[in-house]
Amino acid sequence: MDDYKERLRGLALHDDRFLDLLLADESTTSSSVVLGSKTAALVRVAATVAVDAAPSSFQHAVAHALAAGAGSAEIVATLEAVVPVTGAARVVSAAPKLALALGYDVEDALEQLDP
């Protein structure tokens, strides 16, 4: 059986051992090996947006993406790329959290623009 089929079966069956492996070491998971660590980290940023995660989750996802070699522009492009799937409202809600994770306070910047 193909490796991807075995992985799908493990996920579909909620194989605890397989899921524990996926959660244990992000750098050795099949997603990081197949996709590359930077792409896998950007996918995690996209998922963080999709689930409307807490600011701390954005901090973790962005730190992971930066450590994997993604630049700020790539991280913001990931946010933009999910608009057709998640909708504009979800992305607008996520933008300030993502910005803070990148060290940019959008709300503070907007306040400084107001006369």
Biopython code that builds the backbone (N, CA, C, O; Angstrom):
import numpy as np
from Bio.PDB.StructureBuilder import StructureBuilder

atoms = [
    (1, "MET", "N", (0.852, -1.177, 0.000)),
    (1, "MET", "CA", (0.000, 0.000, 0.000)),
    (1, "MET", "C", (0.894, 1.236, 0.000)),
    (1, "MET", "O", (1.947, 1.252, 0.638)),
    (2, "ASP", "N", (0.466, 2.265, -0.718)),
    (2, "ASP", "CA", (1.224, 3.505, -0.774)),
    (2, "ASP", "C", (1.273, 4.164, 0.598)),
    (2, "ASP", "O", (0.343, 4.040, 1.394)),
    (3, "ASP", "N", (2.377, 4.867, 0.861)),
    (3, "ASP", "CA", (2.578, 5.525, 2.142)),
    (3, "ASP", "C", (1.469, 6.538, 2.437)),
    (3, "ASP", "O", (1.007, 6.628, 3.575)),
    (4, "TYR", "N", (1.039, 7.297, 1.435)),
    (4, "TYR", "CA", (-0.003, 8.293, 1.697)),
    (4, "TYR", "C", (-1.314, 7.625, 2.096)),
    (4, "TYR", "O", (-2.084, 8.183, 2.878)),
    (5, "LYS", "N", (-1.570, 6.436, 1.564)),
    (5, "LYS", "CA", (-2.789, 5.715, 1.934)),
    (5, "LYS", "C", (-2.718, 5.239, 3.388)),
    (5, "LYS", "O", (-3.710, 5.289, 4.115)),
    (6, "GLU", "N", (-1.545, 4.781, 3.797)),
    (6, "GLU", "CA", (-1.372, 4.357, 5.189)),
    (6, "GLU", "C", (-1.579, 5.544, 6.128)),
    (6, "GLU", "O", (-2.212, 5.404, 7.174)),
    (7, "ARG", "N", (-1.050, 6.707, 5.760)),
    (7, "ARG", "CA", (-1.213, 7.899, 6.596)),
    (7, "ARG", "C", (-2.675, 8.327, 6.658)),
    (7, "ARG", "O", (-3.173, 8.683, 7.725)),
    (8, "LEU", "N", (-3.360, 8.293, 5.527)),
    (8, "LEU", "CA", (-4.788, 8.639, 5.519)),
    (8, "LEU", "C", (-5.593, 7.679, 6.380)),
    (8, "LEU", "O", (-6.491, 8.085, 7.117)),
    (9, "ARG", "N", (-5.253, 6.385, 6.273)),
    (9, "ARG", "CA", (-5.955, 5.389, 7.083)),
    (9, "ARG", "C", (-5.732, 5.657, 8.573)),
    (9, "ARG", "O", (-6.672, 5.591, 9.365)),
    (10, "GLY", "N", (-4.499, 5.956, 8.946)),
    (10, "GLY", "CA", (-4.197, 6.254, 10.342)),
    (10, "GLY", "C", (-4.966, 7.462, 10.853)),
    (10, "GLY", "O", (-5.436, 7.468, 11.991)),
    (11, "LEU", "N", (-5.095, 8.476, 10.022)),
    (11, "LEU", "CA", (-5.857, 9.666, 10.414)),
    (11, "LEU", "C", (-7.346, 9.356, 10.498)),
    (11, "LEU", "O", (-8.015, 9.760, 11.448)),
    (12, "ALA", "N", (-7.861, 8.642, 9.508)),
    (12, "ALA", "CA", (-9.290, 8.328, 9.478)),
    (12, "ALA", "C", (-9.705, 7.441, 10.646)),
    (12, "ALA", "O", (-10.829, 7.543, 11.136)),
    (13, "LEU", "N", (-8.802, 6.574, 11.091)),
    (13, "LEU", "CA", (-9.105, 5.667, 12.191)),
    (13, "LEU", "C", (-8.764, 6.261, 13.559)),
    (13, "LEU", "O", (-8.916, 5.600, 14.586)),
    (14, "HIS", "N", (-8.311, 7.490, 13.561)),
    (14, "HIS", "CA", (-7.898, 8.152, 14.805)),
    (14, "HIS", "C", (-6.874, 7.288, 15.536)),
    (14, "HIS", "O", (-7.001, 7.021, 16.731)),
    (15, "ASP", "N", (-5.862, 6.862, 14.794)),
    (15, "ASP", "CA", (-4.784, 6.038, 15.342)),
    (15, "ASP", "C", (-3.974, 6.890, 16.319)),
    (15, "ASP", "O", (-3.212, 7.766, 15.908)),
    (16, "ASP", "N", (-4.148, 6.624, 17.614)),
    (16, "ASP", "CA", (-3.493, 7.439, 18.635)),
    (16, "ASP", "C", (-1.979, 7.436, 18.515)),
    (16, "ASP", "O", (-1.346, 8.474, 18.708)),
    (17, "ARG", "N", (-1.389, 6.300, 18.204)),
    (17, "ARG", "CA", (0.069, 6.250, 18.067)),
    (17, "ARG", "C", (0.534, 7.129, 16.916)),
    (17, "ARG", "O", (1.524, 7.850, 17.040)),
    (18, "PHE", "N", (-0.176, 7.071, 15.804)),
    (18, "PHE", "CA", (0.181, 7.893, 14.645)),
    (18, "PHE", "C", (-0.010, 9.371, 14.967)),
    (18, "PHE", "O", (0.851, 10.192, 14.648)),
    (19, "LEU", "N", (-1.126, 9.713, 15.594)),
    (19, "LEU", "CA", (-1.379, 11.110, 15.955)),
    (19, "LEU", "C", (-0.345, 11.613, 16.961)),
    (19, "LEU", "O", (0.089, 12.762, 16.876)),
    (20, "ASP", "N", (0.051, 10.774, 17.904)),
    (20, "ASP", "CA", (1.087, 11.164, 18.863)),
    (20, "ASP", "C", (2.408, 11.450, 18.151)),
    (20, "ASP", "O", (3.128, 12.376, 18.524)),
    (21, "LEU", "N", (2.724, 10.661, 17.133)),
    (21, "LEU", "CA", (3.936, 10.909, 16.344)),
    (21, "LEU", "C", (3.861, 12.258, 15.645)),
    (21, "LEU", "O", (4.846, 12.995, 15.595)),
    (22, "LEU", "N", (2.694, 12.574, 15.109)),
    (22, "LEU", "CA", (2.528, 13.860, 14.412)),
    (22, "LEU", "C", (2.673, 15.037, 15.366)),
    (22, "LEU", "O", (3.176, 16.095, 14.990)),
    (23, "LEU", "N", (2.231, 14.845, 16.597)),
    (23, "LEU", "CA", (2.279, 15.926, 17.579)),
    (23, "LEU", "C", (3.625, 16.018, 18.302)),
    (23, "LEU", "O", (3.956, 17.065, 18.859)),
    (24, "ALA", "N", (4.393, 14.942, 18.298)),
    (24, "ALA", "CA", (5.614, 14.873, 19.101)),
    (24, "ALA", "C", (6.731, 15.768, 18.584)),
    (24, "ALA", "O", (7.293, 16.552, 19.348)),
    (25, "ASP", "N", (7.058, 15.668, 17.324)),
    (25, "ASP", "CA", (8.203, 16.400, 16.784)),
    (25, "ASP", "C", (7.851, 16.927, 15.406)),
    (25, "ASP", "O", (7.870, 16.188, 14.422)),
    (26, "GLU", "N", (7.528, 18.212, 15.343)),
    (26, "GLU", "CA", (7.073, 18.812, 14.097)),
    (26, "GLU", "C", (8.106, 18.715, 12.981)),
    (26, "GLU", "O", (7.735, 18.670, 11.808)),
    (27, "SER", "N", (9.386, 18.683, 13.317)),
    (27, "SER", "CA", (10.419, 18.681, 12.281)),
    (27, "SER", "C", (10.555, 17.335, 11.581)),
    (27, "SER", "O", (11.129, 17.269, 10.493)),
    (28, "THR", "N", (10.043, 16.264, 12.174)),
    (28, "THR", "CA", (10.197, 14.942, 11.557)),
    (28, "THR", "C", (8.884, 14.380, 11.017)),
    (28, "THR", "O", (8.847, 13.237, 10.562)),
    (29, "THR", "N", (7.817, 15.155, 11.059)),
    (29, "THR", "CA", (6.547, 14.651, 10.549)),
    (29, "THR", "C", (6.615, 14.528, 9.037)),
    (29, "THR", "O", (7.424, 15.183, 8.380)),
    (30, "SER", "N", (5.761, 13.683, 8.502)),
    (30, "SER", "CA", (5.750, 13.496, 7.056)),
    (30, "SER", "C", (5.397, 14.798, 6.343)),
    (30, "SER", "O", (5.865, 15.037, 5.230)),
    (31, "SER", "N", (4.576, 15.647, 6.971)),
    (31, "SER", "CA", (4.238, 16.910, 6.308)),
    (31, "SER", "C", (5.485, 17.767, 6.129)),
    (31, "SER", "O", (5.662, 18.376, 5.074)),
    (32, "SER", "N", (6.344, 17.827, 7.126)),
    (32, "SER", "CA", (7.564, 18.617, 6.998)),
    (32, "SER", "C", (8.531, 17.998, 6.004)),
    (32, "SER", "O", (9.226, 18.710, 5.279)),
    (33, "VAL", "N", (8.576, 16.665, 5.970)),
    (33, "VAL", "CA", (9.481, 15.981, 5.053)),
    (33, "VAL", "C", (8.989, 16.125, 3.611)),
    (33, "VAL", "O", (9.778, 16.425, 2.714)),
    (34, "VAL", "N", (7.704, 15.915, 3.386)),
    (34, "VAL", "CA", (7.156, 15.952, 2.029)),
    (34, "VAL", "C", (7.016, 17.384, 1.522)),
    (34, "VAL", "O", (7.401, 17.687, 0.392)),
    (35, "LEU", "N", (6.469, 18.257, 2.349)),
    (35, "LEU", "CA", (6.227, 19.637, 1.926)),
    (35, "LEU", "C", (7.449, 20.529, 2.069)),
    (35, "LEU", "O", (7.585, 21.521, 1.353)),
    (36, "GLY", "N", (8.313, 20.189, 2.968)),
    (36, "GLY", "CA", (9.404, 21.081, 3.342)),
    (36, "GLY", "C", (8.972, 21.844, 4.580)),
    (36, "GLY", "O", (7.790, 22.142, 4.751)),
    (37, "SER", "N", (9.915, 22.156, 5.434)),
    (37, "SER", "CA", (9.560, 22.764, 6.717)),
    (37, "SER", "C", (8.935, 24.141, 6.564)),
    (37, "SER", "O", (8.036, 24.491, 7.328)),
    (38, "LYS", "N", (9.389, 24.931, 5.594)),
    (38, "LYS", "CA", (8.822, 26.269, 5.419)),
    (38, "LYS", "C", (7.384, 26.190, 4.934)),
    (38, "LYS", "O", (6.518, 26.884, 5.467)),
    (39, "THR", "N", (7.114, 25.367, 3.944)),
    (39, "THR", "CA", (5.748, 25.234, 3.434)),
    (39, "THR", "C", (4.826, 24.678, 4.505)),
    (39, "THR", "O", (3.704, 25.158, 4.660)),
    (40, "ALA", "N", (5.281, 23.670, 5.249)),
    (40, "ALA", "CA", (4.460, 23.107, 6.327)),
    (40, "ALA", "C", (4.144, 24.176, 7.371)),
    (40, "ALA", "O", (3.024, 24.229, 7.878)),
    (41, "ALA", "N", (5.116, 25.025, 7.697)),
    (41, "ALA", "CA", (4.889, 26.090, 8.673)),
    (41, "ALA", "C", (3.893, 27.114, 8.140)),
    (41, "ALA", "O", (3.065, 27.617, 8.900)),
    (42, "LEU", "N", (3.957, 27.428, 6.850)),
    (42, "LEU", "CA", (2.997, 28.379, 6.269)),
    (42, "LEU", "C", (1.587, 27.787, 6.222)),
    (42, "LEU", "O", (0.601, 28.506, 6.382)),
    (43, "VAL", "N", (1.499, 26.490, 6.006)),
    (43, "VAL", "CA", (0.190, 25.826, 6.063)),
    (43, "VAL", "C", (-0.380, 25.952, 7.472)),
    (43, "VAL", "O", (-1.582, 26.154, 7.640)),
    (44, "ARG", "N", (0.468, 25.833, 8.474)),
    (44, "ARG", "CA", (0.004, 25.993, 9.860)),
    (44, "ARG", "C", (-0.478, 27.418, 10.131)),
    (44, "ARG", "O", (-1.440, 27.623, 10.871)),
    (45, "VAL", "N", (0.191, 28.393, 9.531)),
    (45, "VAL", "CA", (-0.292, 29.776, 9.655)),
    (45, "VAL", "C", (-1.685, 29.878, 9.046)),
    (45, "VAL", "O", (-2.583, 30.484, 9.631)),
    (46, "ALA", "N", (-1.860, 29.285, 7.873)),
    (46, "ALA", "CA", (-3.177, 29.310, 7.213)),
    (46, "ALA", "C", (-4.235, 28.638, 8.074)),
    (46, "ALA", "O", (-5.356, 29.135, 8.180)),
    (47, "ALA", "N", (-3.893, 27.525, 8.682)),
    (47, "ALA", "CA", (-4.854, 26.826, 9.543)),
    (47, "ALA", "C", (-5.185, 27.660, 10.775)),
    (47, "ALA", "O", (-6.319, 27.643, 11.252)),
    (48, "THR", "N", (-4.211, 28.378, 11.284)),
    (48, "THR", "CA", (-4.436, 29.245, 12.436)),
    (48, "THR", "C", (-5.459, 30.319, 12.093)),
    (48, "THR", "O", (-6.317, 30.659, 12.907)),
    (49, "VAL", "N", (-5.358, 30.846, 10.881)),
    (49, "VAL", "CA", (-6.347, 31.824, 10.402)),
    (49, "VAL", "C", (-7.709, 31.154, 10.269)),
    (49, "VAL", "O", (-8.723, 31.696, 10.708)),
    (50, "ALA", "N", (-7.725, 29.975, 9.661)),
    (50, "ALA", "CA", (-8.989, 29.291, 9.370)),
    (50, "ALA", "C", (-9.792, 28.969, 10.623)),
    (50, "ALA", "O", (-11.022, 29.004, 10.598)),
    (51, "VAL", "N", (-9.105, 28.655, 11.719)),
    (51, "VAL", "CA", (-9.831, 28.298, 12.944)),
    (51, "VAL", "C", (-10.021, 29.493, 13.872)),
    (51, "VAL", "O", (-10.523, 29.342, 14.985)),
    (52, "ASP", "N", (-9.626, 30.670, 13.422)),
    (52, "ASP", "CA", (-9.753, 31.893, 14.220)),
    (52, "ASP", "C", (-9.109, 31.692, 15.588)),
    (52, "ASP", "O", (-9.733, 31.888, 16.631)),
    (53, "ALA", "N", (-7.849, 31.297, 15.545)),
    (53, "ALA", "CA", (-7.119, 30.951, 16.770)),
    (53, "ALA", "C", (-6.839, 32.171, 17.638)),
    (53, "ALA", "O", (-6.976, 33.317, 17.211)),
    (54, "ALA", "N", (-6.447, 31.885, 18.855)),
    (54, "ALA", "CA", (-6.091, 32.920, 19.819)),
    (54, "ALA", "C", (-4.766, 33.579, 19.415)),
    (54, "ALA", "O", (-3.974, 32.988, 18.681)),
    (55, "PRO", "N", (-4.534, 34.799, 19.896)),
    (55, "PRO", "CA", (-3.274, 35.487, 19.571)),
    (55, "PRO", "C", (-2.024, 34.666, 19.907)),
    (55, "PRO", "O", (-1.035, 34.727, 19.175)),
    (56, "SER", "N", (-2.054, 33.907, 20.992)),
    (56, "SER", "CA", (-0.881, 33.094, 21.346)),
    (56, "SER", "C", (-0.605, 32.021, 20.293)),
    (56, "SER", "O", (0.548, 31.662, 20.055)),
    (57, "SER", "N", (-1.653, 31.517, 19.673)),
    (57, "SER", "CA", (-1.466, 30.526, 18.607)),
    (57, "SER", "C", (-0.847, 31.177, 17.376)),
    (57, "SER", "O", (-0.026, 30.565, 16.692)),
    (58, "PHE", "N", (-1.236, 32.409, 17.095)),
    (58, "PHE", "CA", (-0.610, 33.139, 15.991)),
    (58, "PHE", "C", (0.869, 33.368, 16.296)),
    (58, "PHE", "O", (1.714, 33.230, 15.412)),
    (59, "GLN", "N", (1.184, 33.718, 17.552)),
    (59, "GLN", "CA", (2.582, 33.917, 17.946)),
    (59, "GLN", "C", (3.391, 32.645, 17.674)),
    (59, "GLN", "O", (4.490, 32.702, 17.122)),
    (60, "HIS", "N", (2.834, 31.501, 18.070)),
    (60, "HIS", "CA", (3.528, 30.230, 17.877)),
    (60, "HIS", "C", (3.684, 29.901, 16.390)),
    (60, "HIS", "O", (4.771, 29.530, 15.947)),
    (61, "ALA", "N", (2.614, 30.036, 15.629)),
    (61, "ALA", "CA", (2.658, 29.694, 14.205)),
    (61, "ALA", "C", (3.624, 30.595, 13.446)),
    (61, "ALA", "O", (4.376, 30.124, 12.593)),
    (62, "VAL", "N", (3.606, 31.871, 13.752)),
    (62, "VAL", "CA", (4.504, 32.810, 13.069)),
    (62, "VAL", "C", (5.950, 32.559, 13.476)),
    (62, "VAL", "O", (6.839, 32.575, 12.625)),
    (63, "ALA", "N", (6.196, 32.332, 14.748)),
    (63, "ALA", "CA", (7.563, 32.030, 15.192)),
    (63, "ALA", "C", (8.091, 30.778, 14.501)),
    (63, "ALA", "O", (9.251, 30.725, 14.093)),
    (64, "HIS", "N", (7.230, 29.775, 14.376)),
    (64, "HIS", "CA", (7.618, 28.536, 13.697)),
    (64, "HIS", "C", (7.927, 28.804, 12.219)),
    (64, "HIS", "O", (8.911, 28.291, 11.685)),
    (65, "ALA", "N", (7.088, 29.602, 11.564)),
    (65, "ALA", "CA", (7.306, 29.916, 10.147)),
    (65, "ALA", "C", (8.596, 30.708, 9.952)),
    (65, "ALA", "O", (9.367, 30.426, 9.035)),
    (66, "LEU", "N", (8.828, 31.685, 10.801)),
    (66, "LEU", "CA", (10.068, 32.459, 10.701)),
    (66, "LEU", "C", (11.282, 31.568, 10.920)),
    (66, "LEU", "O", (12.275, 31.688, 10.203)),
    (67, "ALA", "N", (11.213, 30.678, 11.900)),
    (67, "ALA", "CA", (12.323, 29.758, 12.175)),
    (67, "ALA", "C", (12.563, 28.805, 11.016)),
    (67, "ALA", "O", (13.684, 28.343, 10.803)),
    (68, "ALA", "N", (11.497, 28.508, 10.262)),
    (68, "ALA", "CA", (11.622, 27.607, 9.114)),
    (68, "ALA", "C", (12.115, 28.330, 7.868)),
    (68, "ALA", "O", (12.309, 27.708, 6.823)),
    (69, "GLY", "N", (12.319, 29.645, 7.975)),
    (69, "GLY", "CA", (12.869, 30.386, 6.849)),
    (69, "GLY", "C", (11.882, 31.238, 6.077)),
    (69, "GLY", "O", (12.248, 31.847, 5.072)),
    (70, "ALA", "N", (10.642, 31.294, 6.525)),
    (70, "ALA", "CA", (9.658, 32.147, 5.854)),
    (70, "ALA", "C", (9.910, 33.599, 6.231)),
    (70, "ALA", "O", (10.307, 33.906, 7.354)),
    (71, "GLY", "N", (9.674, 34.472, 5.282)),
    (71, "GLY", "CA", (9.788, 35.898, 5.552)),
    (71, "GLY", "C", (8.431, 36.485, 5.880)),
    (71, "GLY", "O", (7.398, 35.851, 5.668)),
    (72, "SER", "N", (8.443, 37.687, 6.392)),
    (72, "SER", "CA", (7.191, 38.366, 6.744)),
    (72, "SER", "C", (6.261, 38.485, 5.540)),
    (72, "SER", "O", (5.051, 38.300, 5.669)),
    (73, "ALA", "N", (6.816, 38.790, 4.383)),
    (73, "ALA", "CA", (5.991, 38.925, 3.175)),
    (73, "ALA", "C", (5.306, 37.602, 2.823)),
    (73, "ALA", "O", (4.155, 37.598, 2.388)),
    (74, "GLU", "N", (6.007, 36.486, 3.008)),
    (74, "GLU", "CA", (5.410, 35.177, 2.727)),
    (74, "GLU", "C", (4.301, 34.853, 3.719)),
    (74, "GLU", "O", (3.293, 34.246, 3.358)),
    (75, "ILE", "N", (4.489, 35.256, 4.954)),
    (75, "ILE", "CA", (3.473, 35.001, 5.974)),
    (75, "ILE", "C", (2.223, 35.818, 5.688)),
    (75, "ILE", "O", (1.107, 35.313, 5.812)),
    (76, "VAL", "N", (2.403, 37.077, 5.305)),
    (76, "VAL", "CA", (1.250, 37.911, 4.953)),
    (76, "VAL", "C", (0.594, 37.393, 3.674)),
    (76, "VAL", "O", (-0.632, 37.423, 3.561)),
    (77, "ALA", "N", (1.380, 36.921, 2.716)),
    (77, "ALA", "CA", (0.816, 36.348, 1.492)),
    (77, "ALA", "C", (-0.018, 35.111, 1.805)),
    (77, "ALA", "O", (-1.011, 34.843, 1.129)),
    (78, "THR", "N", (0.379, 34.363, 2.819)),
    (78, "THR", "CA", (-0.402, 33.198, 3.252)),
    (78, "THR", "C", (-1.756, 33.648, 3.769)),
    (78, "THR", "O", (-2.776, 33.029, 3.464)),
    (79, "LEU", "N", (-1.776, 34.719, 4.548)),
    (79, "LEU", "CA", (-3.033, 35.284, 5.027)),
    (79, "LEU", "C", (-3.914, 35.688, 3.849)),
    (79, "LEU", "O", (-5.111, 35.402, 3.837)),
    (80, "GLU", "N", (-3.329, 36.343, 2.876)),
    (80, "GLU", "CA", (-4.091, 36.780, 1.701)),
    (80, "GLU", "C", (-4.595, 35.593, 0.883)),
    (80, "GLU", "O", (-5.681, 35.648, 0.307)),
    (81, "ALA", "N", (-3.809, 34.528, 0.833)),
    (81, "ALA", "CA", (-4.168, 33.368, 0.011)),
    (81, "ALA", "C", (-5.398, 32.637, 0.513)),
    (81, "ALA", "O", (-6.070, 31.962, -0.268)),
    (82, "VAL", "N", (-5.712, 32.752, 1.804)),
    (82, "VAL", "CA", (-6.847, 32.018, 2.344)),
    (82, "VAL", "C", (-8.170, 32.777, 2.241)),
    (82, "VAL", "O", (-9.217, 32.240, 2.602)),
    (83, "VAL", "N", (-8.136, 34.010, 1.758)),
    (83, "VAL", "CA", (-9.377, 34.795, 1.646)),
    (83, "VAL", "C", (-10.473, 34.044, 0.893)),
    (83, "VAL", "O", (-11.609, 34.022, 1.365)),
    (84, "PRO", "N", (-10.183, 33.421, -0.271)),
    (84, "PRO", "CA", (-11.275, 32.738, -0.994)),
    (84, "PRO", "C", (-11.874, 31.551, -0.231)),
    (84, "PRO", "O", (-13.015, 31.163, -0.483)),
    (85, "VAL", "N", (-11.114, 30.981, 0.691)),
    (85, "VAL", "CA", (-11.584, 29.813, 1.436)),
    (85, "VAL", "C", (-12.248, 30.217, 2.745)),
    (85, "VAL", "O", (-13.336, 29.741, 3.066)),
    (86, "THR", "N", (-11.597, 31.089, 3.495)),
    (86, "THR", "CA", (-12.102, 31.448, 4.822)),
    (86, "THR", "C", (-13.067, 32.618, 4.793)),
    (86, "THR", "O", (-13.880, 32.783, 5.702)),
    (87, "GLY", "N", (-12.979, 33.425, 3.757)),
    (87, "GLY", "CA", (-13.796, 34.627, 3.657)),
    (87, "GLY", "C", (-13.057, 35.838, 4.187)),
    (87, "GLY", "O", (-12.142, 35.726, 5.002)),
    (88, "ALA", "N", (-13.470, 36.984, 3.710)),
    (88, "ALA", "CA", (-12.802, 38.229, 4.076)),
    (88, "ALA", "C", (-12.931, 38.526, 5.566)),
    (88, "ALA", "O", (-11.979, 39.003, 6.183)),
    (89, "ALA", "N", (-14.096, 38.252, 6.152)),
    (89, "ALA", "CA", (-14.302, 38.583, 7.569)),
    (89, "ALA", "C", (-13.297, 37.856, 8.457)),
    (89, "ALA", "O", (-12.770, 38.448, 9.399)),
    (90, "ARG", "N", (-13.026, 36.594, 8.177)),
    (90, "ARG", "CA", (-12.077, 35.820, 8.991)),
    (90, "ARG", "C", (-10.667, 36.383, 8.832)),
    (90, "ARG", "O", (-9.917, 36.473, 9.805)),
    (91, "VAL", "N", (-10.312, 36.756, 7.621)),
    (91, "VAL", "CA", (-8.975, 37.301, 7.370)),
    (91, "VAL", "C", (-8.819, 38.677, 8.015)),
    (91, "VAL", "O", (-7.773, 38.981, 8.589)),
    (92, "VAL", "N", (-9.850, 39.502, 7.919)),
    (92, "VAL", "CA", (-9.808, 40.823, 8.557)),
    (92, "VAL", "C", (-9.656, 40.666, 10.068)),
    (92, "VAL", "O", (-8.924, 41.427, 10.701)),
    (93, "SER", "N", (-10.338, 39.693, 10.643)),
    (93, "SER", "CA", (-10.226, 39.424, 12.074)),
    (93, "SER", "C", (-8.832, 38.921, 12.443)),
    (93, "SER", "O", (-8.319, 39.242, 13.515)),
    (94, "ALA", "N", (-8.229, 38.148, 11.573)),
    (94, "ALA", "CA", (-6.917, 37.557, 11.849)),
    (94, "ALA", "C", (-5.766, 38.532, 11.610)),
    (94, "ALA", "O", (-4.704, 38.386, 12.214)),
    (95, "ALA", "N", (-5.956, 39.501, 10.760)),
    (95, "ALA", "CA", (-4.860, 40.394, 10.379)),
    (95, "ALA", "C", (-4.182, 41.074, 11.567)),
    (95, "ALA", "O", (-2.952, 41.067, 11.628)),
    (96, "PRO", "N", (-4.912, 41.658, 12.508)),
    (96, "PRO", "CA", (-4.218, 42.284, 13.646)),
    (96, "PRO", "C", (-3.446, 41.284, 14.511)),
    (96, "PRO", "O", (-2.378, 41.610, 15.029)),
    (97, "LYS", "N", (-3.977, 40.073, 14.669)),
    (97, "LYS", "CA", (-3.285, 39.048, 15.462)),
    (97, "LYS", "C", (-2.004, 38.608, 14.763)),
    (97, "LYS", "O", (-0.968, 38.419, 15.401)),
    (98, "LEU", "N", (-2.087, 38.449, 13.453)),
    (98, "LEU", "CA", (-0.909, 38.069, 12.677)),
    (98, "LEU", "C", (0.113, 39.197, 12.696)),
    (98, "LEU", "O", (1.312, 38.953, 12.829)),
    (99, "ALA", "N", (-0.359, 40.424, 12.563)),
    (99, "ALA", "CA", (0.542, 41.578, 12.590)),
    (99, "ALA", "C", (1.294, 41.651, 13.916)),
    (99, "ALA", "O", (2.507, 41.857, 13.933)),
    (100, "LEU", "N", (0.576, 41.482, 15.026)),
    (100, "LEU", "CA", (1.236, 41.501, 16.337)),
    (100, "LEU", "C", (2.288, 40.401, 16.445)),
    (100, "LEU", "O", (3.357, 40.607, 17.019)),
    (101, "ALA", "N", (1.980, 39.244, 15.895)),
    (101, "ALA", "CA", (2.937, 38.137, 15.923)),
    (101, "ALA", "C", (4.193, 38.470, 15.117)),
    (101, "ALA", "O", (5.273, 37.938, 15.377)),
    (102, "LEU", "N", (4.032, 39.361, 14.135)),
    (102, "LEU", "CA", (5.178, 39.812, 13.340)),
    (102, "LEU", "C", (5.835, 41.057, 13.935)),
    (102, "LEU", "O", (6.802, 41.583, 13.383)),
    (103, "GLY", "N", (5.302, 41.521, 15.063)),
    (103, "GLY", "CA", (5.893, 42.676, 15.710)),
    (103, "GLY", "C", (5.360, 44.014, 15.235)),
    (103, "GLY", "O", (5.989, 45.050, 15.452)),
    (104, "TYR", "N", (4.211, 43.998, 14.591)),
    (104, "TYR", "CA", (3.610, 45.230, 14.068)),
    (104, "TYR", "C", (2.223, 45.394, 14.666)),
    (104, "TYR", "O", (1.357, 44.539, 14.484)),
    (105, "ASP", "N", (2.015, 46.482, 15.373)),
    (105, "ASP", "CA", (0.727, 46.764, 16.008)),
    (105, "ASP", "C", (-0.114, 47.617, 15.069)),
    (105, "ASP", "O", (0.035, 48.839, 15.036)),
    (106, "VAL", "N", (-0.988, 46.986, 14.312)),
    (106, "VAL", "CA", (-1.826, 47.675, 13.326)),
    (106, "VAL", "C", (-2.705, 48.720, 13.996)),
    (106, "VAL", "O", (-2.825, 49.843, 13.506)),
    (107, "GLU", "N", (-3.315, 48.354, 15.110)),
    (107, "GLU", "CA", (-4.221, 49.279, 15.789)),
    (107, "GLU", "C", (-3.481, 50.522, 16.267)),
    (107, "GLU", "O", (-4.006, 51.629, 16.147)),
    (108, "ASP", "N", (-2.290, 50.369, 16.798)),
    (108, "ASP", "CA", (-1.493, 51.512, 17.221)),
    (108, "ASP", "C", (-1.135, 52.379, 16.019)),
    (108, "ASP", "O", (-1.199, 53.606, 16.098)),
    (109, "ALA", "N", (-0.760, 51.754, 14.917)),
    (109, "ALA", "CA", (-0.404, 52.492, 13.706)),
    (109, "ALA", "C", (-1.603, 53.283, 13.194)),
    (109, "ALA", "O", (-1.456, 54.424, 12.755)),
    (110, "LEU", "N", (-2.794, 52.679, 13.250)),
    (110, "LEU", "CA", (-3.989, 53.380, 12.788)),
    (110, "LEU", "C", (-4.338, 54.552, 13.703)),
    (110, "LEU", "O", (-4.793, 55.592, 13.226)),
    (111, "GLU", "N", (-4.132, 54.397, 15.004)),
    (111, "GLU", "CA", (-4.401, 55.489, 15.945)),
    (111, "GLU", "C", (-3.476, 56.672, 15.680)),
    (111, "GLU", "O", (-3.885, 57.825, 15.816)),
    (112, "GLN", "N", (-2.256, 56.394, 15.310)),
    (112, "GLN", "CA", (-1.289, 57.461, 15.034)),
    (112, "GLN", "C", (-1.643, 58.221, 13.759)),
    (112, "GLN", "O", (-1.255, 59.376, 13.589)),
    (113, "LEU", "N", (-2.385, 57.562, 12.861)),
    (113, "LEU", "CA", (-2.814, 58.232, 11.628)),
    (113, "LEU", "C", (-3.995, 59.168, 11.850)),
    (113, "LEU", "O", (-4.167, 60.140, 11.115)),
    (114, "ASP", "N", (-4.807, 58.878, 12.862)),
    (114, "ASP", "CA", (-5.974, 59.716, 13.158)),
    (114, "ASP", "C", (-5.535, 61.050, 13.733)),
    (114, "ASP", "O", (-4.696, 61.098, 14.633)),
    (115, "PRO", "N", (-6.114, 62.160, 13.203)),
    (115, "PRO", "CA", (-5.736, 63.477, 13.730)),
    (115, "PRO", "C", (-6.353, 63.736, 15.084)),
    (115, "PRO", "O", (-6.136, 64.797, 15.668)),
]
sb = StructureBuilder()
sb.init_structure("model")
sb.init_model(0)
sb.init_chain("A")
sb.init_seg("    ")
for serial, (resi, resn, name, xyz) in enumerate(atoms, 1):
    if name == "N":
        sb.init_residue(resn, " ", resi, " ")
    sb.init_atom(name, np.array(xyz, "f"), 0.0, 1.0, " ", f" {name:<3s}", serial, name[0])
structure = sb.get_structure()
